[in-house]
Amino acid sequence: MGKFFAAVVTLIALASAAIFALHIWWLPPDISTHGSRIDRQLNETMIVAGILFVAAQLALATFVWRSGGARGPIKTFPGGATPMVVLATVLVGIEILVLTFVGSKVWAGVYQTPAAPGSLQIEVQAEQFAFYFRYAGADGRFGGMHPELMNDATENFFGLDPANDTTARDDIVVGSLVIPVNQPIELRLHAKDVNHSLYVPELRIQQDIVPGMVIPLHFTATQTGKYELVCTQLCGLGHYSMRAYVDVKSPADFMQWLKEQSPAL
Amino acid sequence: MTHVAVAQSFLRRQVFSVDHKVIGRQYLDLALVAVFTGMLLSWLMRFHLGWPETPVPGLGKLAPTGAAGGVITPEYYLALMTMHGTIMIFFVLTTAPFAGFGNFLLPLQVGAEDMAFPRINMMSFWVTLLAFLVLLTAFFVGDGPPLSGWTAYAPLSAVGEDAGPGQGAGQTLWAISIAIFCVAQLLGALNFIATTLDLRTKGMSLARLPFATWAWLITAVIALVAFAVLLPACILLILDRVAGTSFFIPGGLVISDRLQPHAGGSPLLWQHLFWFFGHPEVYIAILPGFGVVSQILPVFARKPLLGPRVFITCLIAIAFLSYTVWGHHMFLSGMNPFSATLFSVPTLVITIPAAIITLLWIGTIYGARLRLTSASLFALGFVSVFVTGGLSGFFLAQPSTDIYLHGTYFVVAHFHFVMGVAAMFGIFAGTYFWFPKLFGRMMNETLGKWHFWLTFIGVYSIFMPMHYLGLAGNVRRYSAFTDDYLQPLIPLHRFITVAALFTGAVQLLFLFNLMRSRLRGPKAPNNPWEATTLEWSTSSPPPHDNFGGRRAVVTHGPNEYGVTGPGGRDYLMQAESQ
């Protein structure tokens, strides 16, 4: 039965690892400037974790295979516990150092650097169960947000006050994130009611949106096309349906699209 | 059954008993009811994910609003998910390995007659039961059961009815239930610590404590700090909900077109408090499993655990580090991104003691005379699934890769392997191992082995594919995959559903074995597995005072296997002289 256990563990380990290695299910192609670094970090982690996974499972399988039902003398592991401590500390320790140093750079590139000057500013309002996106309009300035004016029935999703606030009069509000390709974008994330999260797998971005906070997020898309943007923070019964599209256009198409939009209110 | 020192009524002996053995069994029975409840909920969820439009027979009658005609609504799906997580984490993974086995075995293993505070011990069980009943009540209240997930992120969990169905009485009952549960666990943890430190019998030095007792002691220390934080957090949440306070609710929230009458609170405060509890809770669930496996492997390998002192040192290191890692749940939460590195490093460092312990187990099997029973198979299976679950943690411990994987099924795969399945394997191993001591009867080994093989293959079929889903960007906590990019993943979801229904059905085999062996199993000898620790020195089940008026005197450590003992035995009992 020990041999059977060893065979099952080996089979599970190799089959599981093969599916990872063959990329049968894998990340969608990256369409951002920073994403390749995340992907490389993920690939390197996958190789290290994959080797440790197969090695540990095979060691377990081998030892069980060889000791199953044996009546011979009992053997102590050569060197006792010391090699185990050294092996785990050195192997895992090196991995931690490498992953942390390389990974921190990747993280810092996304989260600890400001958006490039001249980034296109877009305000995001997340609410149960939709995303809205606001562009500043011709004056280049956003109107103020007034919670008491926020109202889905009148479609005032951002609580704009165009009657008193001249900067709000030309603000454009749409239900898709339309952006130009190869231009740095800076989102400013707002939540109207509860926690939400904005996730675009292809762009390699994910960020919680927290009521009471304004959270910046910057990225640059490198390929035109339509991609799905979904909510990844449980926000109520319609959570599964909370999604929008990211529409990456050529700069000319984007300018054209922007011209065609009329002010929100 | 139990030998009684003083004549007492049945009610006093078997129901409102202060005997730690009765209380331990009561905890285990509660966990058994809870685990099958939680599993049934996961069946419904998995069925819905595979075949969202197909009605579940009979469910329409049971939940006329949540699943009219048997088809599960989105809000009912989230309620099932919330209750599944809450029941499993609190009432199974905390109750069974820690409170259940710990209560029954810890006093026996240290050679005590009972817990240090038997009445507090009894109270802790009845308070736990109360918490469970309060939670179940939430299924049947007005606007439906809570649906904020087991993490109950504020403000969704704090603002009340405006935020949608399930945010009324159901969510309040959830918070009350968890607060009550915290009280019970605090009482239990105190008792575990006091008993281990003060009631050890003659010769039972700390160095001679069995590994499982070490694990329960350290778990109790973790629980004492963790639940002491969750309790006030839940009280603040209840106050936000019913007393109009704003601990977790900021100003300017507009929900259902109504400006909320709150200001000044912080949603991130809830997350910090919750995860300050929540990450140590993972270790509350898994460390008893570490202890159980470390105690069981040597028994069936017929050789001592490799590096017993290293093992205990690693346990203590894990306990300390467990309080420094909670922020890895919050890399993307909007907290200061600079703190991500601060939380990432200890999260990665904690894998070192965990890896050492895993290697000690594997090294213990090297050159062993392995006896493969249901108990040892589950202990070996524990090592395998713990390795699998632990390694996927590397991806989530790094903020950079977490950007992509956070909020996907990769996380679901990770925590189910490392704390769900691994902890369950520890519970199964413990059940097959200690059943003779718990009930004085043996379990059926053939059924037990079938249970192991089918479960082992089953859990890999369920949870390994969830990694693949996560890599493909499949978001979790979705009741349906209407998104275009998720459509191609539906066949994989159906595979997982079939595997989950099958593996769940296999657990009925375990239930049958448990029930039948309890009533009709062959009588158990005192020490059927030839183990060393004190509980095997007394009768099966032990008398009311545990050692029948004698006081066990300990002369050896718990790790004396592969030696030349009296009568040609290959082990030395801890209380060998008697």
Chai-1 contact restraints between the chains, C-beta under 6 A:
chainA,res_idxA,chainB,res_idxB,connection_type,confidence,min_distance_angstrom,max_distance_angstrom,comment,restraint_id
A,M1,B,L372,contact,1.0,0.0,6.0,A-B,restraint_1
A,G2,B,L370,contact,1.0,0.0,6.0,A-B,restraint_2
A,G2,B,L372,contact,1.0,0.0,6.0,A-B,restraint_3
A,V9,B,S384,contact,1.0,0.0,6.0,A-B,restraint_4
A,I12,B,Y460,contact,1.0,0.0,6.0,A-B,restraint_5
A,S16,B,M464,contact,1.0,0.0,6.0,A-B,restraint_6
A,W25,B,Y468,contact,1.0,0.0,6.0,A-B,restraint_7
A,W25,B,L471,contact,1.0,0.0,6.0,A-B,restraint_8
A,W25,B,A472,contact,1.0,0.0,6.0,A-B,restraint_9
A,W26,B,L471,contact,1.0,0.0,6.0,A-B,restraint_10
A,L27,B,L471,contact,1.0,0.0,6.0,A-B,restraint_11
A,I38,B,S400,contact,1.0,0.0,6.0,A-B,restraint_12
A,I38,B,Y404,contact,1.0,0.0,6.0,A-B,restraint_13
A,Q41,B,S400,contact,1.0,0.0,6.0,A-B,restraint_14
A,Q41,B,T401,contact,1.0,0.0,6.0,A-B,restraint_15
A,L42,B,T401,contact,1.0,0.0,6.0,A-B,restraint_16
A,T45,B,F394,contact,1.0,0.0,6.0,A-B,restraint_17
A,T45,B,F395,contact,1.0,0.0,6.0,A-B,restraint_18
A,A49,B,L391,contact,1.0,0.0,6.0,A-B,restraint_19
A,A49,B,F394,contact,1.0,0.0,6.0,A-B,restraint_20
A,L52,B,L391,contact,1.0,0.0,6.0,A-B,restraint_21
A,F53,B,L391,contact,1.0,0.0,6.0,A-B,restraint_22
A,A56,B,V387,contact,1.0,0.0,6.0,A-B,restraint_23
A,A59,B,I362,contact,1.0,0.0,6.0,A-B,restraint_24
A,L60,B,I362,contact,1.0,0.0,6.0,A-B,restraint_25
A,L60,B,V383,contact,1.0,0.0,6.0,A-B,restraint_26
A,F63,B,I365,contact,1.0,0.0,6.0,A-B,restraint_27
A,F63,B,Y366,contact,1.0,0.0,6.0,A-B,restraint_28
A,V64,B,I365,contact,1.0,0.0,6.0,A-B,restraint_29
A,S67,B,A368,contact,1.0,0.0,6.0,A-B,restraint_30
A,S67,B,L370,contact,1.0,0.0,6.0,A-B,restraint_31
A,G68,B,L370,contact,1.0,0.0,6.0,A-B,restraint_32
A,A70,B,R369,contact,1.0,0.0,6.0,A-B,restraint_33
A,I74,B,K303,contact,1.0,0.0,6.0,A-B,restraint_34
A,I74,B,G367,contact,1.0,0.0,6.0,A-B,restraint_35
A,I74,B,G562,contact,1.0,0.0,6.0,A-B,restraint_36
A,K75,B,G367,contact,1.0,0.0,6.0,A-B,restraint_37
A,F77,B,L306,contact,1.0,0.0,6.0,A-B,restraint_38
A,F77,B,G363,contact,1.0,0.0,6.0,A-B,restraint_39
A,F77,B,Y366,contact,1.0,0.0,6.0,A-B,restraint_40
A,A81,B,L306,contact,1.0,0.0,6.0,A-B,restraint_41
A,A81,B,G307,contact,1.0,0.0,6.0,A-B,restraint_42
A,A81,B,V310,contact,1.0,0.0,6.0,A-B,restraint_43
A,M84,B,I356,contact,1.0,0.0,6.0,A-B,restraint_44
A,M84,B,L359,contact,1.0,0.0,6.0,A-B,restraint_45
A,M84,B,L360,contact,1.0,0.0,6.0,A-B,restraint_46
A,M84,B,G363,contact,1.0,0.0,6.0,A-B,restraint_47
A,V85,B,V310,contact,1.0,0.0,6.0,A-B,restraint_48
A,V85,B,I356,contact,1.0,0.0,6.0,A-B,restraint_49
A,A88,B,I352,contact,1.0,0.0,6.0,A-B,restraint_50
A,A88,B,A355,contact,1.0,0.0,6.0,A-B,restraint_51
A,A88,B,I356,contact,1.0,0.0,6.0,A-B,restraint_52
A,A88,B,L359,contact,1.0,0.0,6.0,A-B,restraint_53
A,T89,B,I352,contact,1.0,0.0,6.0,A-B,restraint_54
A,V92,B,T351,contact,1.0,0.0,6.0,A-B,restraint_55
A,V92,B,I352,contact,1.0,0.0,6.0,A-B,restraint_56
A,V92,B,A355,contact,1.0,0.0,6.0,A-B,restraint_57
A,I96,B,L348,contact,1.0,0.0,6.0,A-B,restraint_58
A,L99,B,Q398,contact,1.0,0.0,6.0,A-B,restraint_59
A,G103,B,Q398,contact,1.0,0.0,6.0,A-B,restraint_60
A,G103,B,S400,contact,1.0,0.0,6.0,A-B,restraint_61
A,S104,B,T341,contact,1.0,0.0,6.0,A-B,restraint_62
A,V106,B,S400,contact,1.0,0.0,6.0,A-B,restraint_63
A,W107,B,P399,contact,1.0,0.0,6.0,A-B,restraint_64
A,W107,B,S400,contact,1.0,0.0,6.0,A-B,restraint_65
A,Y111,B,P337,contact,1.0,0.0,6.0,A-B,restraint_66
A,Q112,B,P337,contact,1.0,0.0,6.0,A-B,restraint_67
A,P147,B,G252,contact,1.0,0.0,6.0,A-B,restraint_68
A,P147,B,V254,contact,1.0,0.0,6.0,A-B,restraint_69
A,P147,B,L259,contact,1.0,0.0,6.0,A-B,restraint_70
A,E148,B,L259,contact,1.0,0.0,6.0,A-B,restraint_71
A,M150,B,V254,contact,1.0,0.0,6.0,A-B,restraint_72
A,N151,B,D257,contact,1.0,0.0,6.0,A-B,restraint_73
A,D152,B,D257,contact,1.0,0.0,6.0,A-B,restraint_74
A,K192,B,V254,contact,1.0,0.0,6.0,A-B,restraint_75
A,D193,B,L253,contact,1.0,0.0,6.0,A-B,restraint_76
A,D193,B,I255,contact,1.0,0.0,6.0,A-B,restraint_77
A,V194,B,P155,contact,1.0,0.0,6.0,A-B,restraint_78
A,V194,B,L156,contact,1.0,0.0,6.0,A-B,restraint_79
A,N195,B,Y153,contact,1.0,0.0,6.0,A-B,restraint_80
A,P201,B,G473,contact,1.0,0.0,6.0,A-B,restraint_81
A,R204,B,Y404,contact,1.0,0.0,6.0,A-B,restraint_82
A,Q206,B,L332,contact,1.0,0.0,6.0,A-B,restraint_83
A,Q206,B,I403,contact,1.0,0.0,6.0,A-B,restraint_84
A,Q206,B,H406,contact,1.0,0.0,6.0,A-B,restraint_85
A,Q207,B,L332,contact,1.0,0.0,6.0,A-B,restraint_86
A,D208,B,L332,contact,1.0,0.0,6.0,A-B,restraint_87
A,D208,B,S333,contact,1.0,0.0,6.0,A-B,restraint_88
A,D208,B,G334,contact,1.0,0.0,6.0,A-B,restraint_89
A,V210,B,P267,contact,1.0,0.0,6.0,A-B,restraint_90
A,V210,B,G334,contact,1.0,0.0,6.0,A-B,restraint_91
A,P211,B,P250,contact,1.0,0.0,6.0,A-B,restraint_92
A,P211,B,L253,contact,1.0,0.0,6.0,A-B,restraint_93
A,G212,B,P250,contact,1.0,0.0,6.0,A-B,restraint_94
A,M213,B,G334,contact,1.0,0.0,6.0,A-B,restraint_95
A,I215,B,G334,contact,1.0,0.0,6.0,A-B,restraint_96
A,E228,B,D483,contact,1.0,0.0,6.0,A-B,restraint_97
A,E228,B,Y485,contact,1.0,0.0,6.0,A-B,restraint_98
A,V230,B,V475,contact,1.0,0.0,6.0,A-B,restraint_99
A,T232,B,G407,contact,1.0,0.0,6.0,A-B,restraint_100
A,T232,B,V475,contact,1.0,0.0,6.0,A-B,restraint_101
A,L234,B,G149,contact,1.0,0.0,6.0,A-B,restraint_102
A,L234,B,R477,contact,1.0,0.0,6.0,A-B,restraint_103
A,G236,B,A163,contact,1.0,0.0,6.0,A-B,restraint_104
A,G236,B,G164,contact,1.0,0.0,6.0,A-B,restraint_105
A,L237,B,P74,contact,1.0,0.0,6.0,A-B,restraint_106
A,L237,B,E75,contact,1.0,0.0,6.0,A-B,restraint_107
A,L237,B,G164,contact,1.0,0.0,6.0,A-B,restraint_108
A,L237,B,P165,contact,1.0,0.0,6.0,A-B,restraint_109
A,Y240,B,P74,contact,1.0,0.0,6.0,A-B,restraint_110
A,Y240,B,Y478,contact,1.0,0.0,6.0,A-B,restraint_111
A,Y240,B,S479,contact,1.0,0.0,6.0,A-B,restraint_112
A,Y240,B,A480,contact,1.0,0.0,6.0,A-B,restraint_113
A,R243,B,D483,contact,1.0,0.0,6.0,A-B,restraint_114
